[in-house]
Amino acid sequence: MQLLKNHQHRRMPWKNGGGVTVEIAVFPADASVDNFDWRISTATVASDGPFSVFTGIDRTLSVLEGDGIILSVEGLDDQELKGETPPFSFPADSPTSAKLLGSAITDLNVMTRRGRFTHQVSRHQISAETAVSLSGATVLVFCSSGTVQAGEIQLEVNDCLRCEQCSNAELQLSGSGTVFVIALNPV
């Protein structure tokens, strides 16, 4: 397992120039926003407006902080997303715009290149010792709030634990906080 500390994440401008993305992990490791097979990142959305279009990409978005947003994705019903809302998946190549429900939000983005990788994202509230299932070619456990222990490893806010070839494994987590488990699998 590899610990990806918050201070090590790469900061970069949005594809559409409207903000900054914090890239947590990307594959291949040297990929850009135009040629990744998968990418995990956070971003702050401070105003209403369009999302960047990523051709051939499937995307899942989760609200981490803030009042929430309404996502309008062409061809789908509008979705209201808040901190307690389940992660929302949509095609990143469909025109998409966001309307804030109040203050700025921070979101978690998981993106995979269609036909190359698939992904699943689940949210887990940790308040006692909890076992989470890790099943995927690559699995990331992202700590979005609190402090969570994974064995000897302590995850602080925005830290991420990366596990390769985690087929049908269980990870014991303890502490108090929220984590997202992201499973990435080649097609």
C-alpha positions in Angstrom: 0.0 0.0 0.0 1.1 3.5 -0.8 0.2 6.6 1.2 -0.5 9.7 -0.9 -0.3 12.7 1.5 -2.3 15.8 0.8 0.8 18.0 0.5 2.1 15.7 -2.3 -0.9 16.1 -4.6 -0.4 18.0 -7.8 -2.2 21.4 -8.2 -3.1 22.3 -11.8 -5.6 24.6 -13.7 -8.9 23.2 -14.9 -9.1 22.2 -18.5 -11.5 25.0 -19.1 -9.4 27.5 -17.1 -12.2 28.2 -14.6 -10.5 27.0 -11.4 -7.8 24.7 -9.9 -7.8 20.9 -9.6 -5.9 19.0 -7.0 -4.8 15.8 -8.7 -4.5 12.9 -6.2 -3.6 10.1 -8.5 -3.5 9.5 -12.3 -2.7 6.5 -14.6 -0.5 6.3 -16.4 1.7 8.2 -13.9 2.9 10.7 -16.6 -0.6 11.3 -18.2 -2.0 14.7 -18.9 -5.6 15.8 -18.7 -6.0 14.7 -22.3 -4.6 11.1 -22.2 -5.2 9.6 -18.8 -6.8 6.2 -18.4 -8.0 7.1 -14.9 -7.8 10.2 -12.7 -8.8 11.0 -9.1 -8.9 14.7 -8.1 -10.6 17.3 -6.0 -11.7 20.8 -7.1 -13.4 23.8 -5.6 -16.4 25.2 -7.5 -16.9 28.8 -6.5 -19.4 29.9 -9.1 -22.1 28.7 -11.4 -21.0 27.6 -14.8 -20.1 24.8 -17.3 -17.9 21.8 -16.5 -15.0 20.9 -18.7 -15.8 18.4 -21.4 -13.7 15.2 -21.3 -14.3 13.1 -24.5 -14.7 9.4 -23.9 -14.6 9.7 -20.1 -17.0 8.4 -17.5 -17.1 10.6 -14.3 -18.4 10.3 -10.7 -18.7 13.4 -8.6 -19.2 13.6 -4.8 -19.6 16.8 -2.8 -17.1 16.9 0.1 -17.7 20.4 1.5 -20.2 23.3 1.1 -23.9 23.7 0.6 -24.1 21.6 -2.6 -24.8 22.0 -6.3 -27.3 21.2 -8.9 -25.7 19.4 -11.9 -27.4 19.7 -15.2 -26.1 17.0 -17.6 -27.5 16.9 -21.1 -29.8 13.9 -21.5 -30.3 13.3 -17.7 -32.5 14.8 -15.1 -30.9 17.6 -13.0 -29.2 16.2 -9.9 -29.0 18.0 -6.5 -25.7 16.9 -4.8 -24.9 17.6 -1.2 -22.4 16.1 1.3 -24.8 13.3 2.2 -25.9 12.5 -1.4 -24.5 9.3 -2.9 -21.8 9.7 -5.5 -23.3 10.7 -8.9 -22.0 9.1 -12.2 -22.4 10.6 -15.6 -20.7 10.8 -19.0 -18.0 13.6 -18.9 -18.4 14.2 -22.6 -22.0 15.3 -22.2 -22.4 19.1 -21.8 -22.7 19.7 -18.0 -23.2 22.8 -15.9 -23.4 23.4 -12.2 -25.5 25.8 -10.1 -24.4 26.3 -6.5 -27.0 25.9 -3.8 -25.1 28.5 -1.6 -21.4 28.8 -0.8 -18.6 27.3 -2.8 -18.2 23.5 -2.7 -15.3 21.2 -2.9 -15.9 18.0 -4.8 -14.2 14.6 -5.4 -13.9 13.6 -9.1 -13.2 10.1 -10.3 -12.8 9.7 -14.1 -12.0 6.7 -16.3 -11.5 6.4 -20.0 -14.5 4.5 -21.4 -13.5 1.2 -23.0 -10.2 1.0 -21.0 -11.3 1.2 -17.3 -14.4 1.2 -15.1 -14.8 2.6 -11.6 -17.0 2.4 -8.6 -17.1 4.9 -5.7 -18.7 4.4 -2.3 -18.8 6.6 0.8 -18.2 5.2 4.3 -18.7 6.9 7.6 -16.1 5.7 10.1 -17.0 6.0 13.8 -15.8 2.7 15.2 -13.7 -0.1 13.8 -15.1 -0.8 10.3 -14.1 -3.3 7.6 -14.3 -2.0 4.1 -14.1 -4.2 1.1 -11.3 -3.6 -1.4 -11.8 -5.3 -4.7 -10.2 -4.0 -7.8 -7.0 -3.8 -9.9 -6.3 -0.5 -8.1 -8.2 0.7 -5.0 -7.9 4.1 -3.4 -9.2 5.0 0.0 -9.6 8.8 0.2 -10.1 10.5 3.6 -12.5 13.5 3.2 -13.0 14.3 6.9 -11.6 13.5 10.3 -8.7 11.1 11.0 -8.9 7.5 10.0 -6.4 4.7 10.9 -5.7 1.9 8.4 -3.5 -0.4 10.4 -0.3 1.5 11.1 -1.2 4.2 8.5 -3.0 7.3 9.6 -5.1 9.2 7.0 -5.7 12.9 7.6 -8.1 15.0 5.5 -7.3 14.7 1.8 -4.8 11.9 2.3 -5.3 8.8 0.2 -4.2 5.2 0.5 -3.5 3.3 -2.8 -3.6 -0.5 -3.1 -2.7 -2.4 -6.2 -4.2 -5.8 -7.0 -6.6 -5.7 -4.0 -8.9 -8.6 -5.0 -11.5 -9.4 -2.4 -9.4 -8.0 0.5 -10.8 -6.2 3.6 -9.2 -3.2 5.2 -9.9 -2.5 8.9 -10.4 1.2 9.5 -10.9 2.9 12.8 -11.1 6.5 14.1 -13.7 9.1 13.2 -14.2 10.5 9.7 -15.5 9.9 6.2 -13.7 7.9 3.5 -14.4 7.2 -0.1 -13.4 3.8 -1.5 -12.6 4.0 -5.3 -12.2 0.7 -7.2 -10.6 0.9 -10.7 -10.7 -2.0 -13.1 -9.4 -2.5 -16.6 -12.0 -3.5 -19.2 
